[in-house]
């Protein structure tokens, strides 16, 4: 579950809860796959891919499109 940033703030950035779920999960999968290529073991102090995706959405680095 995403704790920070708040889910309501992320929904405002994307437009709907459904779109947020899709965008965040796709980006988290990309991050996860990229990390697997680099390092097969995730250190305990590293953020989880979904948290990183949520931060990127909040910062405006990831946006939703109608593709």
C-alpha positions in Angstrom: 0.0 0.0 0.0 1.2 3.5 -0.8 1.6 5.6 2.3 3.4 8.6 1.0 2.4 10.6 -1.1 -1.2 10.2 -0.3 -3.4 8.3 -2.7 -5.8 11.2 -3.1 -3.0 13.5 -4.3 -1.9 10.9 -6.8 -5.5 10.5 -8.1 -5.6 14.3 -8.7 -2.4 14.0 -10.8 -3.7 11.1 -12.9 -7.4 11.7 -13.1 -9.0 8.5 -11.7 -8.3 5.7 -9.3 -8.4 3.2 -12.1 -5.9 5.1 -14.2 -3.7 5.5 -11.2 -3.7 1.8 -10.6 -2.8 1.0 -14.2 -0.1 3.7 -14.5 1.5 2.9 -11.2 1.6 -0.9 -11.7 3.0 -0.5 -15.3 5.8 1.8 -14.0 6.5 -0.4 -11.0 6.9 -3.4 -13.3 9.4 -1.4 -15.5 11.4 -0.4 -12.4 11.3 -4.0 -11.1 12.5 -5.4 -14.4 15.3 -2.8 -14.6 16.5 -3.6 -11.1 16.5 -7.4 -11.9 18.9 -6.8 -14.7 21.2 -4.8 -12.5 21.0 -6.7 -9.2 19.2 -9.9 -8.4 18.9 -9.2 -4.7 17.1 -6.1 -3.4 18.8 -4.5 -0.4 16.6 -4.0 2.6 17.0 -0.2 2.6 15.9 0.3 -1.1 12.5 1.6 -1.8 10.0 -0.8 -3.4 9.2 -0.3 -7.0 5.6 0.7 -6.3 6.8 3.4 -3.9 9.2 4.7 -6.5 6.5 4.7 -9.1 4.2 6.7 -6.8 6.9 9.3 -6.2 7.5 9.6 -9.9 3.8 10.2 -10.5 3.6 12.8 -7.8 6.7 14.6 -9.1 5.2 14.7 -12.6 7.9 12.4 -14.1 5.2 9.9 -15.1 1.9 10.9 -16.7 -1.1 9.0 -18.0 -2.0 9.1 -21.7 -4.9 7.6 -23.6 -2.9 5.1 -25.6 
